[in-house]
Amino acid sequence: MASIDEVLAQEDPTTFAIALSDLVFPRWDRDGFDALTPAERVAYCVDALEREVNNGGFHQFFLNSSGDTTAETAAALEAIGAAAAGSLFARAVVAFPGGQPPKDREQRVRILEGVSEETRETWLALDDEFYTYPDDLTALMRRFVGLHRGEFRAW
């Protein structure tokens, strides 16, 4: 397991992002979201957002456990200074039926089973905007991690 200093030493952006994910996700998987430090939660949320949207769009983000942390993800984007991505994410959240996804995954799944074609089209358009990366999320995460390095723990 790499230390946060070893993660930050990764010059290649993709290698950095993978190393950070490899540091945070195993603890989330083992101990849960609440066991993470505030900085680790930010890293988890931004990484989960990227993973889900890049794999299956905002629909997948809300469908999977990442949707449990919708509010925290909005705060994480703000914490790293990703204003454009934060605005994009906020539009995806507002498009969710009722304007706010429930924290409970089973409830979200039931709602998503009946989501309208209009909502799907909205999310598809937002997916395409997300794929242009209006903010350099990796660079913003690197800066954030550097400022909060003491809050990242190797397990």
C-alpha positions as CSV (number, residue, x, y, z in Angstrom):
1,M,0.0,0.0,0.0
2,A,1.4,3.3,-1.1
3,S,1.7,6.3,1.3
4,I,0.1,9.6,0.4
5,D,3.6,11.0,-0.4
6,E,4.1,8.1,-2.8
7,V,0.8,8.8,-4.4
8,L,1.7,12.5,-4.8
9,A,5.0,11.6,-6.3
10,Q,3.2,10.0,-9.3
11,E,3.8,12.5,-12.1
12,D,1.5,10.9,-14.7
13,P,-2.1,12.1,-14.0
14,T,-3.6,8.7,-14.7
15,T,-1.1,6.9,-12.5
16,F,-1.7,9.5,-9.7
17,A,-5.5,9.0,-10.0
18,I,-5.2,5.2,-9.8
19,A,-2.8,5.4,-6.9
20,L,-5.1,7.7,-5.0
21,S,-8.0,5.4,-5.7
22,D,-6.0,2.4,-4.6
23,L,-5.3,4.2,-1.3
24,V,-8.9,5.3,-0.5
25,F,-11.2,2.7,-2.0
26,P,-10.0,-0.4,-0.1
27,R,-10.7,1.4,3.2
28,W,-14.1,2.5,2.0
29,D,-14.8,-1.1,1.0
30,R,-13.6,-2.5,4.3
31,D,-14.8,0.2,6.8
32,G,-17.4,2.3,5.0
33,F,-17.7,5.9,4.0
34,D,-18.1,7.2,7.5
35,A,-14.8,5.8,8.5
36,L,-12.9,7.9,6.0
37,T,-11.4,11.2,6.9
38,P,-13.0,14.3,5.4
39,A,-10.2,14.6,2.8
40,E,-10.5,10.9,2.0
41,R,-14.3,11.3,1.5
42,V,-13.6,14.1,-1.0
43,A,-11.2,11.8,-2.9
44,Y,-13.7,8.9,-2.8
45,C,-16.6,11.0,-4.1
46,V,-14.7,12.6,-7.0
47,D,-13.2,9.2,-8.0
48,A,-16.6,7.5,-7.7
49,L,-18.2,10.2,-9.8
50,E,-15.6,9.8,-12.5
51,R,-15.8,6.0,-12.5
52,E,-19.5,5.8,-12.7
53,V,-20.2,8.6,-15.2
54,N,-17.3,7.4,-17.5
55,N,-18.6,3.9,-17.3
56,G,-22.4,4.4,-17.6
57,G,-23.3,8.0,-17.2
58,F,-25.2,9.8,-14.5
59,H,-27.9,7.2,-14.6
60,Q,-25.3,4.7,-13.4
61,F,-23.9,7.1,-10.8
62,F,-27.4,7.3,-9.2
63,L,-28.2,3.6,-9.6
64,N,-25.1,2.4,-7.8
65,S,-23.8,2.9,-4.3
66,S,-22.1,6.1,-5.4
67,G,-25.6,7.7,-5.4
68,D,-25.6,7.3,-1.6
69,T,-23.2,10.1,-1.5
70,T,-24.9,12.6,-3.9
71,A,-24.8,15.5,-1.4
72,E,-21.2,14.7,-0.4
73,T,-20.2,14.5,-4.1
74,A,-21.5,18.0,-4.7
75,A,-19.6,19.2,-1.6
76,A,-16.4,17.4,-2.8
77,L,-16.5,19.1,-6.2
78,E,-16.8,22.4,-4.4
79,A,-14.0,21.5,-2.0
80,I,-11.5,20.9,-4.9
81,G,-12.6,24.0,-6.8
82,A,-14.3,22.1,-9.7
83,A,-17.0,24.8,-10.3
84,A,-17.9,23.7,-13.9
85,A,-18.1,20.1,-13.0
86,G,-20.1,21.0,-9.8
87,S,-22.6,23.0,-11.9
88,L,-22.9,20.0,-14.3
89,F,-23.4,17.6,-11.4
90,A,-26.0,19.9,-9.9
91,R,-28.0,19.9,-13.1
92,A,-27.9,16.0,-13.1
93,V,-29.1,16.0,-9.6
94,V,-32.0,18.4,-10.3
95,A,-33.0,16.2,-13.3
96,F,-33.5,13.2,-10.9
97,P,-37.2,12.7,-10.4
98,G,-38.2,14.8,-7.4
99,G,-35.1,16.9,-7.7
100,Q,-33.0,15.0,-5.1
101,P,-32.0,11.3,-5.2
102,P,-32.9,9.5,-1.9
103,K,-29.9,8.3,0.1
104,D,-31.4,4.8,0.2
105,R,-30.2,2.8,-2.9
106,E,-33.3,0.6,-3.0
107,Q,-35.5,3.7,-3.2
108,R,-33.3,5.2,-6.0
109,V,-33.4,2.0,-8.0
110,R,-37.3,1.9,-7.8
111,I,-37.4,5.5,-9.0
112,L,-34.9,4.9,-11.8
113,E,-36.9,1.9,-13.1
114,G,-39.6,4.4,-14.1
115,V,-37.5,7.3,-15.1
116,S,-38.8,9.3,-18.1
117,E,-37.3,9.4,-21.5
118,E,-36.9,13.1,-21.1
119,T,-34.8,12.6,-17.9
120,R,-32.7,9.9,-19.7
121,E,-32.0,12.4,-22.6
122,T,-31.1,15.1,-20.1
123,W,-28.6,12.8,-18.4
124,L,-27.2,11.7,-21.8
125,A,-26.5,15.3,-22.7
126,L,-24.9,15.9,-19.3
127,D,-22.8,12.8,-19.8
128,D,-21.5,14.2,-23.0
129,E,-20.7,17.5,-21.3
130,F,-18.9,15.6,-18.4
131,Y,-16.8,13.7,-20.9
132,T,-15.3,17.1,-22.1
133,Y,-13.9,17.5,-18.6
134,P,-14.7,21.2,-18.1
135,D,-12.4,21.1,-15.0
136,D,-9.2,19.1,-14.8
137,L,-10.4,17.0,-12.0
138,T,-7.1,15.1,-11.6
139,A,-5.1,18.4,-11.3
140,L,-7.6,19.8,-8.8
141,M,-7.5,16.6,-6.8
142,R,-3.7,16.6,-6.8
143,R,-3.8,20.2,-5.4
144,F,-6.4,19.3,-2.8
145,V,-4.5,16.1,-1.7
146,G,-1.3,18.2,-1.4
147,L,-3.0,20.7,0.9
148,H,-4.6,17.9,3.0
149,R,-1.9,15.2,2.9
150,G,-2.0,14.7,6.6
151,E,-5.6,13.5,6.4
152,F,-4.8,10.5,4.2
153,R,-4.0,7.3,5.9
154,A,-2.5,4.1,4.6
155,W,-4.3,1.2,6.0
